[in-house]
C-alpha cells in the first residue's frame, strides 16, 4: 500500500511531466502539420471555386 503510493506518486508526476513535455512537443508538431494541411486544403478550396467562376467569364468573353 505505502510502497505503491509513493511509487505511483513520483511515477505519475514524472510521467505527467514527460507526458506534458511530449504532449506539448507533439501538439506543436501536430498543430503545425495540421495548420499546414488546413492551409493547403483551404487554399485549394477557394482556388477551385475561384478558378471555376473566373474560367466561366473568360471563355464567355
DSSP file (Angstrom, degrees, kcal/mol; ACC not computed):
  #  RESIDUE AA STRUCTURE BP1 BP2  ACC     N-H-->O    O-->H-N    N-H-->O    O-->H-N    TCO  KAPPA ALPHA  PHI   PSI    X-CA   Y-CA   Z-CA
    1    1 A X     >        0   0    0      0, 0.0     4,-2.1     0, 0.0     5,-0.1   0.000 360.0 360.0 360.0 -59.7    0.0    0.0    0.0
    2    2 A X  H  >  +     0   0    0      1,-0.2     4,-1.8     2,-0.2     5,-0.2   0.843 360.0  51.8 -69.6 -32.6    2.5    2.6    1.2
    3    3 A X  H  > S+     0   0    0      1,-0.2     4,-2.0     2,-0.2    -1,-0.2   0.918 111.5  46.0 -70.8 -41.5    5.1    1.4   -1.3
    4    4 A X  H  > S+     0   0    0      2,-0.2     4,-3.3     1,-0.2     5,-0.3   0.880 108.7  58.5 -66.7 -36.6    2.7    1.6   -4.2
    5    5 A X  H  X S+     0   0    0     -4,-2.1     4,-2.3     1,-0.2    -2,-0.2   0.964 111.7  37.2 -59.2 -55.2    1.6    5.1   -3.1
    6    6 A X  H  X S+     0   0    0     -4,-1.8     4,-2.2     1,-0.2     5,-0.3   0.871 118.7  50.8 -67.4 -35.3    5.0    6.7   -3.2
    7    7 A X  H  X S+     0   0    0     -4,-2.0     4,-2.1    -5,-0.2     5,-0.2   0.928 113.2  44.7 -67.6 -43.4    6.0    4.8   -6.3
    8    8 A X  H  X S+     0   0    0     -4,-3.3     4,-3.1    -5,-0.2     5,-0.3   0.873 111.3  57.0 -66.6 -35.7    2.8    5.8   -8.1
    9    9 A X  H  X S+     0   0    0     -4,-2.3     4,-2.9    -5,-0.3    -2,-0.2   0.979 114.1  33.4 -62.1 -59.1    3.2    9.3   -6.9
   10   10 A X  H  X S+     0   0    0     -4,-2.2     4,-3.2     2,-0.2     5,-0.3   0.873 120.0  53.3 -66.5 -35.3    6.7   10.0   -8.4
   11   11 A X  H  X S+     0   0    0     -4,-2.1     4,-3.3    -5,-0.3     5,-0.2   0.951 112.4  43.5 -63.6 -47.5    6.0    7.8  -11.4
   12   12 A X  H  X S+     0   0    0     -4,-3.1     4,-3.5    -5,-0.2     5,-0.2   0.937 115.5  48.7 -62.3 -46.7    2.8    9.7  -12.1
   13   13 A X  H  X S+     0   0    0     -4,-2.9     4,-2.7    -5,-0.3    -2,-0.2   0.949 115.8  43.2 -60.0 -49.1    4.4   13.1  -11.5
   14   14 A X  H  X S+     0   0    0     -4,-3.2     4,-3.2     2,-0.2     5,-0.3   0.934 115.8  48.6 -62.3 -45.2    7.4   12.2  -13.7
   15   15 A X  H  X S+     0   0    0     -4,-3.3     4,-4.3    -5,-0.3     5,-0.3   0.923 111.2  50.8 -60.0 -43.1    5.1   10.6  -16.3
   16   16 A X  H  X S+     0   0    0     -4,-3.5     4,-3.5    -5,-0.2    -1,-0.2   0.932 111.7  46.9 -61.0 -45.1    3.0   13.7  -16.2
   17   17 A X  H  X S+     0   0    0     -4,-2.7     4,-2.6     2,-0.2    -2,-0.2   0.946 117.5  42.6 -62.1 -47.1    6.0   16.0  -16.7
   18   18 A X  H  X S+     0   0    0     -4,-3.2     4,-3.6     1,-0.2     5,-0.3   0.930 115.9  49.2 -63.9 -44.3    7.3   13.8  -19.5
   19   19 A X  H  X S+     0   0    0     -4,-4.3     4,-4.3    -5,-0.3     5,-0.3   0.923 111.1  49.6 -62.0 -43.1    3.8   13.5  -21.0
   20   20 A X  H  X S+     0   0    0     -4,-3.5     4,-3.0    -5,-0.3    -1,-0.2   0.935 114.6  44.3 -62.3 -44.6    3.2   17.2  -20.8
   21   21 A X  H  X S+     0   0    0     -4,-2.6     4,-2.8    -5,-0.2    -2,-0.2   0.947 119.2  42.3 -64.9 -47.0    6.5   17.9  -22.5
   22   22 A X  H  X S+     0   0    0     -4,-3.6     4,-4.0     2,-0.2     5,-0.3   0.933 115.7  49.6 -64.6 -44.8    6.0   15.2  -25.1
   23   23 A X  H  X S+     0   0    0     -4,-4.3     4,-3.9    -5,-0.3     5,-0.2   0.924 112.1  48.4 -60.5 -43.1    2.4   16.2  -25.5
   24   24 A X  H  X S+     0   0    0     -4,-3.0     4,-2.8    -5,-0.3    -1,-0.2   0.935 115.3  44.2 -63.3 -45.3    3.4   19.9  -25.9
   25   25 A X  H  X S+     0   0    0     -4,-2.8     4,-2.6     2,-0.2    -2,-0.2   0.946 118.2  44.1 -63.4 -47.4    6.0   18.9  -28.4
   26   26 A X  H  X S+     0   0    0     -4,-4.0     4,-4.0     1,-0.2     5,-0.3   0.921 113.0  52.4 -62.6 -42.7    3.7   16.6  -30.2
   27   27 A X  H  X S+     0   0    0     -4,-3.9     4,-3.9    -5,-0.3     5,-0.3   0.929 109.4  49.2 -59.7 -44.7    0.9   19.1  -30.0
   28   28 A X  H  X S+     0   0    0     -4,-2.8     4,-2.9     2,-0.2    -1,-0.2   0.941 115.5  43.2 -60.8 -46.3    3.1   21.8  -31.5
   29   29 A X  H  X S+     0   0    0     -4,-2.6     4,-3.2     2,-0.2     5,-0.3   0.929 116.4  48.2 -63.8 -43.9    4.1   19.4  -34.3
   30   30 A X  H  X S+     0   0    0     -4,-4.0     4,-3.7     1,-0.2     5,-0.3   0.932 113.6  46.9 -62.3 -44.8    0.5   18.3  -34.7
   31   31 A X  H  X S+     0   0    0     -4,-3.9     4,-3.5    -5,-0.3     5,-0.2   0.929 114.1  47.3 -64.4 -44.0   -0.7   21.8  -34.8
   32   32 A X  H  X S+     0   0    0     -4,-2.9     4,-2.7    -5,-0.3    -2,-0.2   0.943 117.1  42.8 -62.8 -46.7    1.9   22.9  -37.3
   33   33 A X  H  X S+     0   0    0     -4,-3.2     4,-2.9    -5,-0.2     5,-0.2   0.939 116.8  47.6 -64.2 -45.9    1.2   19.9  -39.5
   34   34 A X  H  X S+     0   0    0     -4,-3.7     4,-3.3    -5,-0.3    -2,-0.2   0.931 112.8  49.2 -61.1 -44.6   -2.5   20.3  -39.1
   35   35 A X  H  X S+     0   0    0     -4,-3.5     4,-3.1    -5,-0.3    -1,-0.2   0.915 111.7  48.5 -62.7 -42.6   -2.3   24.0  -39.8
   36   36 A X  H  X S+     0   0    0     -4,-2.7     4,-2.7    -5,-0.2    -1,-0.2   0.939 114.6  45.2 -63.0 -44.8   -0.2   23.5  -42.9
   37   37 A X  H  X S+     0   0    0     -4,-2.9     4,-3.1     1,-0.2     5,-0.2   0.924 113.9  49.7 -63.9 -42.6   -2.6   20.8  -44.1
   38   38 A X  H  X S+     0   0    0     -4,-3.3     4,-3.4    -5,-0.2     5,-0.2   0.927 111.4  48.9 -62.0 -43.8   -5.5   23.0  -43.3
   39   39 A X  H  X S+     0   0    0     -4,-3.1     4,-3.1     2,-0.2     5,-0.2   0.929 112.6  47.7 -63.0 -43.6   -4.0   26.0  -45.1
   40   40 A X  H  X S+     0   0    0     -4,-2.7     4,-2.6     2,-0.2    -2,-0.2   0.945 115.3  44.8 -61.6 -46.7   -3.2   23.8  -48.2
   41   41 A X  H  X S+     0   0    0     -4,-3.1     4,-2.7     1,-0.2    -2,-0.2   0.923 114.7  48.7 -64.0 -42.5   -6.8   22.5  -48.2
   42   42 A X  H  X S+     0   0    0     -4,-3.4     4,-2.2    -5,-0.2     5,-0.3   0.913 111.9  49.3 -64.4 -41.0   -8.2   25.9  -47.6
   43   43 A X  H  X S+     0   0    0     -4,-3.1     4,-2.0    -5,-0.2    -1,-0.2   0.914 112.7  47.5 -64.1 -41.3   -6.1   27.4  -50.4
   44   44 A X  H  X S+     0   0    0     -4,-2.6     4,-2.6    -5,-0.2    -2,-0.2   0.908 109.8  54.1 -66.4 -40.3   -7.2   24.6  -52.7
   45   45 A X  H  X S+     0   0    0     -4,-2.7     4,-1.7     1,-0.2     5,-0.2   0.959 113.6  38.9 -61.1 -53.2  -10.8   25.0  -51.8
   46   46 A X  H  X S+     0   0    0     -4,-2.2     4,-1.9     1,-0.2    -1,-0.2   0.841 115.6  53.8 -68.1 -32.0  -11.0   28.8  -52.6
   47   47 A X  H  X S+     0   0    0     -4,-2.0     4,-3.1    -5,-0.3     5,-0.3   0.910 105.2  54.4 -68.7 -40.6   -8.8   28.4  -55.6
   48   48 A X  H  X S+     0   0    0     -4,-2.6     4,-1.9     1,-0.2    -2,-0.2   0.971 115.3  36.7 -58.3 -56.6  -11.1   25.7  -57.1
   49   49 A X  H  X S+     0   0    0     -4,-1.7     4,-2.0     1,-0.2     5,-0.2   0.839 117.1  54.6 -66.1 -31.9  -14.3   27.8  -56.9
   50   50 A X  H  X S+     0   0    0     -4,-1.9     4,-2.1    -5,-0.2    -1,-0.2   0.918 108.7  47.0 -68.3 -42.0  -12.4   30.9  -57.8
   51   51 A X  H  X S+     0   0    0     -4,-3.1     4,-2.7     2,-0.2     5,-0.2   0.865 108.8  57.1 -67.5 -35.0  -10.9   29.3  -60.9
   52   52 A X  H  X S+     0   0    0     -4,-1.9     4,-2.0    -5,-0.3    -2,-0.2   0.964 112.2  37.8 -63.1 -53.2  -14.4   28.0  -61.9
   53   53 A X  H  X S+     0   0    0     -4,-2.0     4,-1.8     1,-0.2     5,-0.2   0.871 118.5  50.2 -68.0 -35.4  -16.1   31.4  -62.0
   54   54 A X  H  X S+     0   0    0     -4,-2.1     4,-1.4    -5,-0.2    -1,-0.2   0.900 112.0  47.8 -69.4 -38.7  -13.0   33.1  -63.4
   55   55 A X  H  X S+     0   0    0     -4,-2.7     4,-1.9    -5,-0.2     5,-0.3   0.857 107.2  58.2 -69.8 -34.0  -12.8   30.5  -66.2
   56   56 A X  H  X S+     0   0    0     -4,-2.0     4,-1.6    -5,-0.2    -2,-0.2   0.959 110.7  39.6 -61.8 -52.0  -16.5   30.8  -66.9
   57   57 A X  H  X S+     0   0    0     -4,-1.8     4,-2.2     1,-0.2    -1,-0.2   0.792 109.8  63.1 -70.2 -26.6  -16.4   34.5  -67.7
   58   58 A X  H  < S+     0   0    0     -4,-1.4    -1,-0.2    -5,-0.2    -2,-0.2   0.961 109.2  36.8 -64.7 -51.0  -13.1   34.1  -69.6
   59   59 A X  H  < S+     0   0    0     -4,-1.9    -1,-0.2     1,-0.2    -2,-0.2   0.843 114.5  57.6 -70.3 -31.2  -14.5   31.8  -72.3
   60   60 A X  H  <        0   0    0     -4,-1.6    -1,-0.2     1,-0.3    -2,-0.2   0.901 360.0 360.0 -64.2 -40.0  -17.7   33.8  -72.3
   61   61 A X     <        0   0    0     -4,-2.2    -1,-0.3    -5,-0.1    -2,-0.2   0.516 360.0 360.0 -66.6 360.0  -15.8   36.9  -73.1
